[in-house]
Each structure stands twice: as structure tokens, then as C-alpha cells.
């Protein structure tokens, strides 16, 4: 009688433990999923009542907890011909760019770097890593750069430049 009672308790413990572990694993899996949106080869166009503000294209993207992350991003506005990077992340109105970042301004320089961020509200590009800017034969290198795309003003640190001017 004592042996049957002991075996019954052991079987009950094993079954309850296995059910508990299975339920807790399912709960962990449910909490891990938090994507709001996932897409491939998509263009986002931002407009207001007056005009198109800009557009962004990504080969793959995810919106998770209000943060939009894009792979192979191409961004364009009225003042920027193209802003390209391997990775882009929108947090509120700031676009953070990483990996082979190239910004081609309209009628101006082409800037190359590894890290930058662009504030859509102020329209200022902050290059936060060593960069190279090229326009024709003019070459500019530096440690960091703050470029106002509306005023066409750039402020850099550690800048070394070769600038060719026209003869008069």
C-alpha cells in the first residue's frame, strides 16, 4: 500500500512539473514577439498639406515598439538628392544611419562616412565619424561634420581640405 501511494505521488509530481514547464515556455515565447510591422522592398512617402516632405526606401524593415529599422535605406528630400546607408533607424524625427553612409546634396558635395544622423525637423545632418566630402576636384576630410541642408552651411572638426577655385 505504501509503495502504491509513493508511486502515485511521484507520477503526479512528474506530470505537473512537465505541464508547468511547457506552459511557462509558451508564455516566454509570446512575450518575445513585439513587432508592429515587418515588410520588404517598401517606399515610405511623407507628405503634409503643402507638398511631399521626403521619401525613404528600404529592402527590409521592421517597426518594433515605435522604432522603425530599415536595411539598405535610400532617403530623399528637396535638399538632399540621396542619403544612403546599410542600416537606418527612425526614432521620432531623427534618422540614425550606420554602415557605408553616402549623402549626395543637390548640386554640391558627396559625403562618405560610417555613422551619421539626420534630423527631419531641423533638416541638419550630423556626421559623427571620420568623413570625406568630394565635389569635382575639391576634397575635404575631417573627424565630424554638422551640415545644415537648408542654409547649405557646414561646420566640421579636424578638417583637412584641398579646394580649387576659378581664376579671375
C-alpha positions in Angstrom: 0.0 0.0 0.0 2.8 2.4 0.9 4.6 1.7 -2.4 1.5 2.4 -4.5 0.9 5.7 -2.7 4.6 6.7 -3.2 4.4 5.8 -6.9 1.1 7.8 -7.4 2.7 10.9 -5.8 5.8 10.6 -7.9 3.7 10.2 -11.1 1.6 13.2 -10.2 4.7 15.3 -9.5 6.3 14.4 -12.8 3.1 15.2 -14.8 2.5 18.6 -13.0 6.2 19.6 -13.4 6.2 18.8 -17.2 2.9 20.7 -17.7 4.2 23.7 -15.7 7.4 23.8 -17.7 5.5 23.6 -21.0 3.1 26.5 -20.0 6.0 28.7 -18.9 7.9 28.2 -22.2 4.8 29.2 -24.1 4.5 32.4 -22.1 8.1 33.4 -22.7 7.6 32.9 -26.5 4.5 35.1 -26.5 6.3 37.9 -24.7 9.3 37.9 -27.1 7.1 38.8 -30.1 6.6 42.6 -30.3 6.9 43.6 -34.0 4.2 46.1 -35.1 5.1 45.8 -38.8 7.5 43.9 -41.0 8.0 44.5 -44.7 10.3 44.1 -47.7 11.1 46.4 -50.6 8.9 49.3 -49.4 8.9 53.0 -50.0 7.6 55.4 -47.4 6.4 58.9 -48.5 6.0 61.7 -46.0 3.6 64.5 -47.0 1.9 67.4 -45.4 -0.9 69.7 -46.8 1.5 71.6 -49.0 4.0 69.1 -50.5 6.0 65.9 -50.2 8.4 66.2 -47.3 10.6 63.3 -48.3 10.7 59.6 -49.0 12.6 56.6 -47.8 13.1 53.2 -49.4 14.3 50.0 -47.6 14.8 46.5 -48.8 13.7 45.1 -45.4 12.2 46.9 -42.4 10.7 46.3 -39.0 8.7 48.6 -36.7 9.1 47.5 -33.2 7.9 49.5 -30.2 7.7 52.7 -32.2 11.2 52.4 -33.7 11.4 51.8 -37.5 14.5 50.0 -38.6 15.4 49.8 -42.3 18.1 47.8 -44.2 19.7 49.3 -47.3 17.9 52.6 -46.9 17.7 55.3 -49.5 16.3 58.7 -48.3 15.4 61.8 -50.3 14.2 65.3 -49.6 14.1 68.6 -51.5 17.6 69.5 -50.3 19.1 66.0 -50.4 19.5 64.2 -53.7 20.1 60.9 -51.8 21.1 59.7 -48.4 22.1 56.0 -48.5 23.2 53.6 -45.7 23.3 49.9 -45.0 21.2 50.4 -41.8 18.8 53.1 -40.8 16.7 53.6 -37.7 14.0 56.2 -37.2 13.5 57.3 -33.6 10.9 60.1 -33.5 12.1 62.6 -36.2 15.8 61.5 -36.2 17.1 59.1 -38.7 20.2 57.3 -37.5 22.4 55.8 -40.2 25.2 53.2 -40.0 27.4 51.5 -42.5 28.7 53.0 -45.7 26.7 56.2 -45.4 26.7 58.4 -48.5 25.0 61.8 -48.7 24.7 63.5 -52.1 23.5 67.0 -51.7 21.7 68.7 -54.7 24.4 70.4 -56.8 27.0 70.0 -54.1 29.3 67.7 -52.2 29.1 64.0 -51.8 29.9 63.0 -48.2 31.0 59.5 -47.2 31.2 58.2 -43.6 30.2 55.2 -41.5 27.9 56.9 -39.0 25.5 59.9 -39.2 22.1 61.1 -38.2 19.6 63.3 -39.9 17.0 65.4 -38.0 14.0 65.8 -40.3 12.6 68.6 -38.2 15.7 70.8 -38.3 17.0 69.3 -41.6 20.5 69.0 -40.2 22.8 66.1 -41.0 25.3 65.3 -38.2 28.2 63.1 -39.3 29.6 61.5 -36.2 32.5 59.6 -37.6 35.5 60.4 -39.9 34.2 61.6 -43.3 35.3 62.5 -46.8 33.5 65.2 -48.9 34.1 65.4 -52.6 32.9 67.9 -55.2 34.7 67.7 -58.5 38.4 68.0 -57.6 37.7 69.5 -54.2 38.3 67.1 -51.4 37.5 67.6 -47.7 38.3 65.2 -44.9 37.5 65.5 -41.2 36.6 63.9 -37.9 32.9 65.1 -37.7 30.6 67.5 -39.6 27.3 69.3 -38.9 25.6 70.2 -42.2 22.5 72.4 -42.4 20.8 71.2 -45.7 18.6 74.3 -45.9 21.3 77.0 -45.3 23.9 74.9 -47.1 26.3 75.6 -44.2 28.8 73.0 -42.9 30.8 73.1 -39.6 33.5 70.4 -39.2 36.1 69.3 -36.8 39.6 68.2 -37.7 39.1 69.3 -41.3 41.8 68.9 -44.0 40.8 70.2 -47.4 42.0 70.8 -50.9 39.9 73.4 -52.7 40.3 74.5 -56.3 39.0 78.0 -57.2 38.4 79.5 -60.6 41.0 82.0 -61.8 39.8 85.6 -62.4 
